[in-house]
Amino acid sequence: EPPKHILAVAQAEALLRTAEAEHPEAVPYLALGLFAGIRPGELHRMTAASIRTESGYIMLTGAETKTSDARTIRIRPNLAEWLAAHHPADRIAALSPRRHQRLISEIRSVAGIREWQPDVMRHSFATYAYELEKDAAHIAAEMGHHGTAVFFRHYRALALPGDGAAFFSIMPKRKRKANEKPT
């Protein structure tokens, strides 16, 4: 089976920079998809209450996940920065799925990203996290898999050495000031 489509590091950065400039309300959705591997459908069900920045984890309930199994996902340092700079509203994807899909499509178009598979952010997360951390069992658990077989069969595309570090070092352009209201 050919490798699943993933975003190149430059594409992921272009996507986030475009969202920052054009539609900052979409940044938390994109950052959580890219840097936590959360499925689009799960992002539509989850709320900001699932994000526990003080403990450094995202706690997805069974009602939020595809498989109805709760799971815990570590908030990596760059995701913490994105969430601090662009604090999510109560609902991560406040628009209806159809309107949200149009918004993401517009952001992709401006960023110059033509090819987009439904789970491209999740596949990108898995690929780059594995290249960086080399811990398939932990990454598979964060993704909600029971063991590594599904991870290796469906999610791990090939990445060059250093791509994981580059991907997880994509940071927001600006940090939110202490007295500034969240976007």
Secondary structure, DSSP 4 states (H G I P E B T S, - for coil): -PPPP---HHHHHHHHHHHHHH-GGGHHHHHHHHHH---HHHHHH-BGGGEETTTTEEEE-TTTSSSS--EEEE--HHHHHHHHHS---SBSS-S-HHHHHHHHHHHHHHHT-----TTHHHHHHHHHHHHHH--HHHHHHHHT-SSSHHIIIII-----TTHHHHHTT---SSPPPTTSPP-
